[in-house]
């Protein structure tokens, strides 16, 4: 039996995706943070900071969360508007014997 998804919830889908993006960014953030702390001096000969500020590494998960949320919310809203004109995602479902 073929079915179509008529509506995607922008807030719920964006919330889940944003959180997954923030958590997923930690996979790259933690090793990068350790590498930046391990290699090279953090100040130059005059005592001026060198390299990216460490606070930036702490902001990356929040940046991923915000932009992930916004992009998925916009995408779901566009899907809901365009469903009337082009239809929706289509999938086939079958009953399975236990």
N, C-alpha and C positions, 0 to 999 in steps of 0.2 A: 504494500500500500504506500503510495507516494504522498508525502506531506510537504508543506511549505511553512517556513517560519514567517509569520505575518508581522511580528513586531519584536524589536530588540530593546530592552530597557537600558537607556543611556546611562543613568546613574549607577545602577547595579553592576553592569558590565564594566564601566569605567573605573568604578571603585575596586573591583577585583583585579582588573588588569594593572591599574596603578600600583597597587600593593605588590603584585607579582613582579612588576618592573623594579620597584624599590628593593625588594628582597633579592632579585636576580642580579642587580647591580653590585651587591655585596660580594658576589663571587669574583668580580674583577677588582673591586675597590680594595678589599683587604690585602691581597697580594701586592697590588700597586703601592698601597700605603706603606707596607713593610719594605718594599724595594727602595722607595724614595727615602725612607728613614735610614736604611742600611748603607746606601752608596752615596759617597760624596759629602762634602761639608754643607752645612745648612746656612753658613755665613761666608762672605768673602773676606779678604785680608783686612778690610776696614770695619768689619762687623755688620755689614749690611746683609739682610736676608737674601738668599739666592734660591731660585726655583719657585714652583707654585706654592701658594700658601696652603698650609695643612688644613685650614678651616674649609677650603674648597673641597677636600676629600669628604668631609662630613656633610657637605651640602649636596653632593651628587645623588644620594638616594632620594632626597626630597625633590630634587630637580626631575629625576626620572619619574617619581610618583606624580608630580604636577603635570608634566607634559604627557605622560602616559594617560592620565585621567582625561585631560582636555582632548587629546586626539581620538580616544575611543568614544567619548561622549559625542563628539562631532560626527564621527563615523556612524554611530548607531542612529543619531538623529537623521542623517542623510539617508540611511537605509530605510528608515520608517517613512520618509517622504517619498522616496523612489519606489517603494514596494507597490504603490498604486499603479505605477506606469510600467514597470519591468518585471514584477513578480519578486519572489524572495528565494532564499536558499532552499534548494529542494533536496530531500533525502528519502530513502526508502526504508520503511520499518517493517519488521516481521516479528510474529509471535514465536517464541522459542519454547520447546517442550522442556519441562523441568527434569 
